[in-house]
Amino acid sequence: MRCNVNVQISYRLQVGFLYLSVAEDYFTGLVNMHCKGWKSVYCDPVRPAFLGAGTTNLNDVLVQSTRWSSGLVEVGLSRFCPLIYGPKKMSALQTMCYGELAFFPFYFLPLWCFATIPQLCLVNGIAVYPEASNWFFMVFSFVFLSSLSKHIQEVLSTGGSMRSWINEQRMWMIKSVTCHLYGSLDAIMKRLGLKEANFMTTNKVIDIEQTRLYQTGKIDFQTSIMLLAPLVILTIINVVSFVGGVTRAMVTGKFSDMFIQVFLSLFIVMMGYPVIEGMISRKDKGRIPPSATILSVLVSTIFLSLGSLVLSVFLK
């Protein structure tokens, strides 16, 4: 009996792997394949090779992406961190690719900063970017426009449309300020022993009403307030900052100084139009609940008030 147990343990160590992350596909590619000499080949056949079912409502997208974000950060904070575990076993380029993906959820940090700090300064009449007449303005414009242009080219070259590009931009922004935030915090808490490991399943049941909203291009906002609140809060902050910034610029005549901040708020408001629609005009089942709107208005008011107070104190 003891011999059989030893054989079984040896077999498991040789063939399988005890996953340390819920991102098992990423972990398998990193540890069990590429770090053991496997080579990847890009395969894009004209006829699709697989048929799968994707998520069609916001709740499932956010739950699934939060799980993925947590799993990726877990690998990045473990002894299998690609930047430490990979260099001796993979090429430098492949190591960088795995490392970028492992720490990609930390992208929530700059996204939250871009969605709040310039807007808070705009409401208080503080310029944080070069004015339109400054040549540094061209640098910021080039970085922003080149990034958008590259994404548009990728979408159009793969058979997508401008509507597909807008939807991808929206989902990227939504997931960055929600899934990446909660997923990163979840992984860090697990690493510190403050939370037990768990597995959040994705709903695969087809709902007729959700399918109808998906087919008409409307976002189904039936999800928890914890996942919904960041979207609504940031949208409200940017609406207030845009209106306040344009009003201040028209009164003071300093529109050139605040142009980038006004444009940034406008861009976020345009991308967040479905959120505004869900709060105000929609009456269907997938609208944003009034409770989420009221809570978000309260939090946004507190943030803008306290932020303005802090800026006034530091700028004296």
N, C-alpha and C positions, 0 to 999 in steps of 0.2 A: 504493500500500500504506500509506504514512504517513497519507494522508487517511482511509482506512478505519479505521485504528487510532484516530485522533482522534475520529472519529464514534462508534466503539464506546465509548470512554472517556466521552465526553460523554453518551451514552445511559445508561450505567450510573450516572453521577452524577445524572442527571435522574430516572430511574425507580427504581433500586434503592438500597440502602444497605449499606455494609460494616459489619456488626454488630461492636460492641466488647464484646458480652456474650452469654452463652448463653441469657439470658432474652430471646429475640428478640421475643416477643409484647409484652412490656412496653416494650422499646426501640422497637418499631415504633409503638405507640400514643403514646409520649411524643414522639419526635423526628420521625417521618414523618407523623404524623396530627394530634394535638392541638396541637402547636407550630406547625403549618402551617394552623391554622384549622378543622380538622375538628371536628364536634360529635357527641357521643355521645347515643344514645337508648336508654333501658332497654326491653328487649323480653323479655317473659316469657309466651309463648303457652301456652294450656292444653295443646295437643298438643306434645310435645317436638320441637324442630326438628332436633336432631342426636342421633346415637347414637355413644357412645364407650365405650372399655374402660378402666376404672380399675385401679389396682394393688390386688392382693388379698393381699399378704404384706408383712411388715415390712421386709424387705431392699429391695424395690423402692420402697416408700414413702420410706425414708430416703435411698436413692441419688438418687431423683428430687428430693426436697425439698432435699437438699444442693446439687444442681446449681442449682436455682432460687434458693436463698439466695445462693450464690456469684455468680450472674448479677445479682441485684438489687443487692448491695453493690458489684459492679463498676461498675454505672451510677452509684450514689451517690457513688463515689470518683473518677469520671471528670469530664471537662469538661462532660458532659451531665447533671451532678447537677441534679435537678429544682428544687432550691431556688436554684440559680444560673442555670441555662439556661432555666427555665420562666417566671419572673415577667414578663418582657417579651413573652412569646408566649401565655400562658394566663392564666386568671383566678386570683386568689389561692387560692380554694378548691380548684381543680383542681391547682394547684401543690402545695398541702399534701397532697392525696390521693396524688399521685405520690411526694412526698417521704417520706410515712409508709410507703409500700410499699417504697421503695428501702432505707430504713434499718430496716425491721421485723426483719430477722434479728438486729440488735443486742439484741433482746429477751432473748437468752440470758444477758446480764449480770445483770439483776435476777432472772431465774428461778433461776440458779445461786446467787445470794445468798440468796433466799428459801428455797431447798431445803437450805442448809447452815449459814448463820450463826445463825439462831434456834435450830436444832436443836443446834448445838454449845454455844450458851449454855444451852440447856435442860438438857443433860447435866451442865453444870457449875453449875447452879442460879442462873443469871444471867437476870434478867427484862429483856427488851428492849422489851416492849409495856406499855401501861397495864394495871393490874389491873382485874378485872371491875367493881369498885365505883366506878372512876373514870369520869367522864362522857366522857373521851376514848375510852373503850372503845367507845362508841356510834358514834363516827366511823369507827373501823376496821371495826366490824361492818357499818355502812351501806355502805361502799365495797365490801366483800367480797360481801355479799348482793345488792346492787344489780347488780353485775357478773354474778353467777351468774344472777340473775333475768332480766336482759336476754337472756342467751344462751339460757336455757330458753324464753323467749317467742319468740325467733327460730326455734328448732328446732321448737317445737310449731306455730307459725303457718305453717310451710312443709311440714307433713305428717309431721314426725318424731315420735319418741317419746322418753320419758325415757331409754331405753336408747341411743338415738341421741345424746342430749345427753352421757351419760356417756362414750360412745366418742369423741365429738368432744373432750371435755375431756382424755381420756387421750392422744389423738393430738396435741393441741396441746401438752401438757406434754412428751411424748416428743420431738416435733420441735424444741421450743424448746431443750432441753438437749443435743441431738445435731446435727441438721441445721443449725440456725442457728449453732451454735458452729463446726462444721467448715466450713460454707459461708462464714462471715465470715472465718475464718482463711485459707481458700483464696484469697478475693478479695484480702485484704490482702497475702498473700505474692506473688500475681501482680503486684499494684501496685508492690511493692518490688523486683520482678525476681528474687525468690527461688524462683519456680516458673514453669514454662512453662504456657501455657494448654492445657487439655484438655477433652474432652467425655465425661462419664460417661453411657453409655446406660442406658436402663431396659429390663429384661427384659420381653418381651411373650409369652413362651412360657407356656402354661397347664399347670400341674402338678396332677395329680389329687389328690394328698395335700394340697397347699396349698389347693386349692379346697375340699376337705372341711373342713379346719380353719376356713377363712373362713366357710363356710356354717353351721358350728356355733358361731360367735362366738368362736373361740379365735385368739390371735395366734400366728403362725408366727415363732419366734425364730431361724430359720436365717439368720443374717447374720454379718458380721465382728465380732470381739471389740471392735474399735475403736468400732463403732457401738453395740454392745450394752453395753459396760462402763459408760458413764455412767448408763444406766437402772438397772442392778443396784446400782451404788455408791450412788446417791442413795436408792434404795429401802431398802437396808441401813442407811444413816445415819439415815433417818427412823424405821425400825422400832426401832433401838437408842435413839434419842432419845425416842420415844414411851414405850417401856417404862421407860426410865430416868427420864423426867420424871414419869410417873404414880407410880412408886415413890417418888421423892423428895418429890413433893407429898403423898402419903399419910403419909409419915414425918414431914415437917416441918409439915404442915398448912397449907402456903402454896399451895394449889391456885389460889386467886384470882389470885395474882401471875403464875402460869405458864399461865393458861387459854388465852390466844391461841396461845402456842407449842405447847402440847399439842394444841390443836385443829388447828393448821396441820400438825403431823406426822401426826395422824390422817387428815386429809384427803388428804395425799400418799400415805399408806400405802393408803388405800381406793382411790384412783385407780391406784395401782401394784399392786393385787391380782393382775392377770394376770402380773406379773413374779415375785411371790412364788410363785404357782402354778407358773410355769414353772421355778422353781428347785427346788421341793420335791416337789410331788405329781405333776406330769406325767411320763409315761414315753414319750410318742409322739415322733415324729421332729422335731416342732417345738418341743421343750422347750429350755430354756436349757442350753447345754453345761456340764458340771461345771468345766471349765477357766475359763470366764468367771466362774462363781460364786466359785471359789477366788481368782482374781485380784482380784475386786471386794471380797471379804472382807478381803484383805490391804490393799488401797488404803484401804478404809473404816477399818480399824484404825489405819493410819498417820495418816490425816487426823484422826481423833478424838483420838489420843494427842498428836500435835504441836499440834493446836488447843488442847487442854486445857492443855498446857505453856505455850503462848504466852499464853493468857488468865491463867493463874496468875502469870506473870511481870509482865504489864502491870497486874494488879489488886493487886499487893503495895503 
